Amino acid sequence: MVLGRFAQDHLPEPPRPEDQRRAELLDTLYERAHAERGVRGAEPEEDRQGGLGRGRMSVPEWVEGVRTLFPRDTAEVVERHALERFGLTELLTDPEFLERVTPDPALLAQALAFASRLKGPARAAVRRLAARVVEDLRRRLTPEVRRVMGRRIHRRQHGPVRAAAALDVKGTLRRNLKHWDPERRRLGVREVLFFARNEQRLPWHVVLLVDQSASMLPSLIHAAVMGAVLAGLPGLSVRMALFDTEVVDVSAEVQDPVGVLMGVHLGGGTDIGKALRYAEQTIEDPRRTVVVVISDFEEGADPAALLAVVRRLQGAGVRMLGLAALDEEARPAHDREMAGRLADLGMAVAALTPSKLAEWLAEVVR
């Protein structure tokens, strides 16, 4: 079936009508791959007949056929191939497709790449997909980030707040030893001790600068969610800006990741130095400020200007982290030479998962 019309002359008997239809649907998609490999007669049908596939099949017709004739899981795989491998971006204008697929950051990144050109129901469907992805990431990341970034406890003081994380097991045992029953060999616990919470809210400021080039979209999605999670923590103030050759401050929307993502505009080059100079102007307490640059470090402006502002910020006491990737795989694809030059100036450079970023921040603010 995958070989489609190329195998018809070699089959022992004609295919059933539904199998023939399935083969035609697969031909519509995978004949593109055959053409790229130089298979004779395999040029896409739109090149030969002006349509989108065999018999001038439209994308909506193709989608309907795939969903009707293939099991749900198989249909989802084929549709993903159409979107990710063969550029059938028309799928992004199909609200039903976006509503039905499993919320996934990689798919959302594909959708966001075209979101600025979508209108009406299609754009609304992308927004709903973004909301589903954001909610899923937020649900998984918030408990972990709060645990890692949680307030410290005083190990030498006790307090009235009863929380399992602050339970003083040894102190409780010592306090209740007088209630030991030797005959029944049981310890009667009359009083439970908890460590006192450190209620001091450390005045730390986190500035997230996110490269909105296409290659950084998966990281941008995670950064938007992390910004919202961090902004909800006590003792932290969060600023966030997106940049290409211009800088857009989205701090007012930092707790609305969906709004941030739907405002992304790709293209226009990369000026990391300009983003850092913008951040520099907003910093009031350098020694209690963390600047996180999320970028592939493909600097399109003057590298000397970028290095100069990094040198100034480091000299002022700002803690700096450069992330070549911020997602659940943390697999970077970046300009290693520029990353190395930034590291030589004192910027920590890495590729981290969101949880690892939280751990790094926790070490800094403590």
C-alpha positions as CSV (number, residue, x, y, z in Angstrom):
1,M,0.0,0.0,0.0
2,V,2.8,2.4,0.8
3,L,4.3,1.8,-2.6
4,G,0.9,2.9,-4.1
5,R,0.7,3.0,-7.9
6,F,4.2,1.8,-8.3
7,A,3.2,-1.6,-7.0
8,Q,-0.1,-2.1,-8.8
9,D,1.3,-4.0,-11.7
10,H,3.0,-6.5,-9.4
11,L,0.0,-7.4,-7.2
12,P,-1.4,-11.0,-7.6
13,E,-5.0,-9.5,-7.7
14,P,-6.5,-6.1,-7.9
15,P,-6.8,-4.2,-4.6
16,R,-10.1,-3.8,-2.9
17,P,-11.7,-0.4,-3.5
18,E,-11.0,0.8,0.1
19,D,-7.4,-0.3,-0.2
20,Q,-7.1,1.5,-3.5
21,R,-8.4,4.6,-1.9
22,R,-6.0,4.3,1.0
23,A,-3.1,3.9,-1.5
24,E,-4.3,7.0,-3.3
25,L,-4.3,9.0,-0.1
26,L,-0.8,7.8,0.7
27,D,0.3,8.6,-2.8
28,T,-0.9,12.1,-2.4
29,L,1.6,12.6,0.4
30,Y,4.5,10.2,-0.1
31,E,4.9,10.6,-3.9
32,R,6.7,13.8,-2.9
33,A,9.4,11.7,-1.3
34,H,9.7,9.6,-4.5
35,A,10.0,12.7,-6.6
36,E,12.8,14.0,-4.4
37,R,14.7,10.7,-4.9
38,G,14.4,11.0,-8.6
39,V,11.9,8.2,-9.1
40,R,10.7,8.4,-12.7
41,G,7.1,9.5,-13.1
42,A,6.8,10.3,-9.4
43,E,6.6,14.1,-9.6
44,P,3.8,15.4,-7.4
45,E,0.5,15.5,-9.1
46,E,0.1,19.2,-8.5
47,D,3.1,19.7,-10.8
48,R,1.4,17.7,-13.5
49,Q,-2.3,18.5,-13.1
50,G,-2.5,21.7,-11.0
51,G,-4.1,19.9,-8.0
52,L,-2.8,18.9,-4.6
53,G,-2.6,15.2,-5.4
54,R,-3.9,12.5,-7.6
55,G,-7.1,13.6,-9.3
56,R,-6.6,17.1,-8.1
57,M,-7.4,16.1,-4.5
58,S,-7.8,19.1,-2.2
59,V,-6.3,19.2,1.2
60,P,-9.7,19.1,3.0
61,E,-10.6,16.1,0.9
62,W,-7.3,14.4,1.7
63,V,-7.7,15.0,5.4
64,E,-11.3,13.7,5.3
65,G,-10.2,10.6,3.5
66,V,-7.3,9.9,5.9
67,R,-9.6,10.2,8.9
68,T,-12.3,8.0,7.4
69,L,-10.2,5.1,6.1
70,F,-7.4,4.9,8.6
71,P,-7.5,4.1,12.4
72,R,-7.2,7.2,14.5
73,D,-3.6,6.6,15.6
74,T,-2.4,5.9,12.0
75,A,-4.3,9.0,10.7
76,E,-2.6,11.2,13.3
77,V,0.9,9.9,12.2
78,V,0.1,10.4,8.5
79,E,-1.2,13.9,9.2
80,R,1.9,14.8,11.2
81,H,4.1,13.6,8.3
82,A,2.1,15.8,6.0
83,L,2.7,18.8,8.3
84,E,6.3,18.2,9.5
85,R,8.0,16.5,6.6
86,F,6.3,17.6,3.4
87,G,5.1,21.1,4.2
88,L,1.4,20.6,3.8
89,T,0.8,23.6,6.0
90,E,-2.8,23.8,4.8
91,L,-3.5,21.4,7.7
92,L,-2.9,24.3,10.0
93,T,-6.0,26.0,8.6
94,D,-8.1,22.9,9.6
95,P,-9.5,23.7,13.0
96,E,-10.8,20.1,13.4
97,F,-7.2,18.8,12.9
98,L,-5.8,21.1,15.6
99,E,-8.6,20.3,18.0
100,R,-8.2,16.5,17.6
101,V,-4.4,16.1,17.8
102,T,-2.6,15.4,21.1
103,P,-1.3,18.7,22.5
104,D,2.4,18.7,21.8
105,P,5.1,21.5,21.9
106,A,6.6,20.3,18.6
107,L,3.2,20.6,16.8
108,L,2.5,23.9,18.4
109,A,5.9,25.2,17.2
110,Q,4.9,24.2,13.6
111,A,1.5,26.0,14.0
112,L,3.1,29.1,15.5
113,A,5.4,29.4,12.6
114,F,2.4,30.3,10.4
115,A,0.0,31.7,13.1
116,S,0.6,35.3,12.1
117,R,-0.7,34.5,8.6
118,L,-3.8,32.7,9.9
119,K,-7.2,34.4,10.5
120,G,-10.6,33.6,11.8
121,P,-11.4,29.9,12.8
122,A,-7.8,28.7,11.9
123,R,-6.1,31.3,14.2
124,A,-8.6,30.6,16.9
125,A,-7.8,26.9,16.6
126,V,-4.1,27.6,17.0
127,R,-4.8,29.6,20.1
128,R,-6.8,26.7,21.6
129,L,-4.0,24.3,20.7
130,A,-1.5,26.7,22.4
131,A,-3.8,26.8,25.5
132,R,-3.8,23.0,25.7
133,V,0.0,22.8,25.4
134,V,0.5,25.5,27.9
135,E,-1.9,24.0,30.4
136,D,-0.2,20.6,30.0
137,L,3.3,22.0,30.5
138,R,2.2,24.2,33.4
139,R,0.5,21.3,35.2
140,R,3.7,19.3,34.9
141,L,6.3,22.0,35.6
142,T,4.6,24.1,38.4
143,P,4.9,21.5,41.2
144,E,8.5,20.7,40.3
145,V,9.6,24.4,40.0
146,R,7.8,25.3,43.3
147,R,9.5,22.4,45.0
148,V,13.0,23.4,43.8
149,M,12.5,27.1,44.3
150,G,10.6,26.7,47.6
151,R,11.3,28.8,50.6
152,R,14.0,27.7,52.9
153,I,13.4,26.4,56.4
154,H,15.2,27.2,59.6
155,R,16.7,23.9,60.9
156,R,17.2,25.4,64.4
157,Q,13.8,27.0,64.9
158,H,10.3,25.6,65.1
159,G,7.1,27.3,64.0
160,P,3.4,26.9,63.9
161,V,3.0,26.0,60.2
162,R,2.3,22.3,59.8
163,A,3.7,21.2,56.5
164,A,5.1,17.7,55.7
165,A,8.2,19.2,54.0
166,A,9.1,21.0,57.3
167,L,8.5,18.0,59.6
168,D,11.3,17.7,62.3
169,V,11.3,14.0,62.7
170,K,14.2,13.8,65.2
171,G,13.0,16.7,67.3
172,T,9.5,15.1,67.4
173,L,10.9,11.8,68.6
174,R,13.1,13.5,71.3
175,R,10.2,15.7,72.5
176,N,7.9,12.6,73.0
177,L,10.4,10.2,74.6
178,K,8.7,10.7,78.0
179,H,5.6,9.2,76.5
180,W,7.3,5.8,75.8
181,D,5.3,2.8,77.0
182,P,7.8,0.0,77.7
183,E,5.1,-2.6,78.3
184,R,3.4,-2.0,74.9
185,R,6.6,-0.9,73.3
186,R,5.0,2.1,71.7
187,L,5.7,5.8,71.6
188,G,2.8,8.0,72.2
189,V,3.2,11.1,70.1
190,R,1.5,14.1,71.9
191,E,3.4,16.9,70.1
192,V,4.6,17.1,66.5
193,L,7.4,19.7,65.7
194,F,7.8,21.5,62.4
195,F,10.7,23.7,61.3
196,A,10.0,27.4,61.0
197,R,9.6,28.8,57.6
198,N,11.9,31.5,56.3
199,E,9.4,34.1,55.3
200,Q,12.0,36.6,54.0
201,R,11.3,37.2,50.3
202,L,14.6,37.6,48.7
203,P,14.5,40.6,46.2
204,W,15.7,38.7,43.2
205,H,14.9,39.8,39.7
206,V,14.8,37.4,36.7
207,V,15.1,38.8,33.1
208,L,14.2,36.3,30.4
209,L,15.4,37.3,26.9
210,V,14.0,34.9,24.3
211,D,15.2,34.7,20.6
212,Q,12.1,34.4,18.5
213,S,13.8,32.8,15.4
214,A,12.1,29.7,14.0
215,S,14.8,27.4,15.3
216,M,14.1,28.5,18.9
217,L,10.3,28.1,18.8
218,P,10.3,24.9,21.0
219,S,12.4,26.7,23.6
220,L,10.3,29.8,23.3
221,I,7.2,27.8,24.2
222,H,8.9,26.4,27.3
223,A,10.3,29.8,28.2
224,A,6.8,31.4,28.1
225,V,5.5,28.7,30.5
226,M,8.5,29.0,32.8
227,G,8.1,32.8,32.9
228,A,4.5,32.4,34.1
229,V,5.5,29.8,36.7
230,L,8.4,31.9,38.0
231,A,6.3,35.0,38.1
232,G,3.9,33.2,40.5
233,L,6.6,32.5,43.1
234,P,7.1,34.8,46.1
235,G,10.4,36.7,46.2
236,L,10.9,36.9,42.5
237,S,10.0,39.5,39.9
238,V,10.1,38.5,36.3
239,R,10.6,40.5,33.2
240,M,10.4,38.9,29.7
241,A,11.3,40.2,26.3
242,L,11.2,38.6,22.8
243,F,13.8,39.7,20.3
244,D,15.0,39.4,16.7
245,T,16.5,42.7,15.5
246,E,13.9,44.5,17.6
247,V,13.0,43.9,21.3
248,V,9.4,43.5,22.4
249,D,8.8,43.6,26.2
250,V,6.1,41.2,27.1
251,S,6.5,41.5,30.9
252,A,2.9,42.7,31.2
253,E,1.7,39.4,29.7
254,V,4.2,37.2,31.5
255,Q,1.4,35.3,33.3
256,D,-0.4,34.8,30.0
257,P,1.8,32.4,28.1
258,V,-0.8,31.9,25.4
259,G,-1.0,35.6,24.7
260,V,2.8,35.8,24.5
261,L,3.0,32.9,22.1
262,M,0.2,34.2,19.8
263,G,2.2,37.4,19.5
264,V,5.3,35.8,18.2
265,H,6.5,37.1,14.8
266,L,9.3,35.1,13.1
267,G,12.1,36.5,11.0
268,G,14.1,39.7,10.8
269,G,17.5,38.5,11.9
270,T,19.0,38.3,15.4
271,D,20.5,41.1,17.6
272,I,21.3,39.6,21.0
273,G,23.4,42.6,21.9
274,K,20.4,44.9,21.5
275,A,18.3,42.7,23.7
276,L,20.9,42.7,26.4
277,R,21.3,46.5,26.2
278,Y,17.5,46.8,26.6
279,A,17.7,44.5,29.7
280,E,20.6,46.6,31.0
281,Q,18.4,49.7,31.1
282,T,15.8,47.9,33.2
283,I,18.2,46.6,35.9
284,E,18.0,48.5,39.2
285,D,19.9,46.1,41.5
286,P,22.6,44.2,39.5
287,R,23.8,42.0,42.3
288,R,20.3,40.6,42.7
289,T,19.5,40.2,39.1
290,V,19.7,37.1,36.8
291,V,19.6,37.5,33.1
292,V,18.7,34.4,31.1
293,V,19.3,34.6,27.3
294,I,17.6,31.8,25.4
295,S,19.1,31.8,21.9
296,D,21.0,29.8,19.3
297,F,23.7,32.6,19.5
298,E,23.7,33.2,15.8
299,E,24.4,36.9,16.3
300,G,23.5,38.9,13.2
301,A,24.7,42.2,14.5
302,D,28.2,43.4,15.6
303,P,29.7,40.6,17.8
304,A,31.9,43.2,19.5
305,A,28.8,45.1,20.7
306,L,27.4,41.9,22.2
307,L,30.6,41.0,24.0
308,A,30.8,44.6,25.3
309,V,27.4,44.6,27.0
310,V,28.0,41.1,28.5
311,R,31.3,42.4,29.9
312,R,29.5,45.4,31.5
313,L,26.8,43.3,33.0
314,Q,29.2,40.7,34.4
315,G,31.3,43.5,35.8
316,A,28.2,45.0,37.5
317,G,27.5,41.7,39.3
318,V,24.6,40.5,37.2
319,R,24.4,36.7,37.0
320,M,24.0,35.5,33.4
321,L,22.9,32.3,31.8
322,G,22.8,31.5,28.1
323,L,20.6,28.7,27.1
324,A,21.0,27.2,23.6
325,A,17.9,25.1,24.3
326,L,15.2,25.1,26.9
327,D,12.9,22.1,26.4
328,E,12.4,18.6,27.6
329,E,15.1,17.2,25.4
330,A,17.7,20.0,25.9
331,R,19.4,19.2,22.6
332,P,21.1,22.4,21.4
333,A,21.8,23.5,17.8
334,H,23.8,26.7,18.2
335,D,26.8,28.8,17.2
336,R,29.4,27.1,19.4
337,E,32.1,29.7,18.7
338,M,30.0,32.6,19.9
339,A,28.7,30.5,22.9
340,G,32.4,29.9,23.8
341,R,33.3,33.6,23.6
342,L,30.4,34.4,25.9
343,A,31.4,31.7,28.4
344,D,34.9,33.1,28.4
345,L,33.4,36.4,29.7
346,G,31.7,34.6,32.6
347,M,28.3,33.8,31.2
348,A,27.2,30.3,32.0
349,V,26.2,28.6,28.8
350,A,24.2,25.3,28.7
351,A,21.2,23.5,27.3
352,L,18.7,22.7,30.1
353,T,15.3,21.2,30.7
354,P,12.9,23.6,32.6
355,S,13.5,21.6,35.8
356,K,17.2,22.0,35.5
357,L,16.8,25.7,34.9
358,A,14.8,25.9,38.1
359,E,17.6,24.2,40.0
360,W,20.2,26.6,38.6
361,L,18.1,29.6,39.6
362,A,17.5,28.1,43.0
363,E,21.3,27.9,43.6
364,V,21.7,31.5,42.5
365,V,19.0,33.1,44.6
366,R,20.1,31.1,47.7
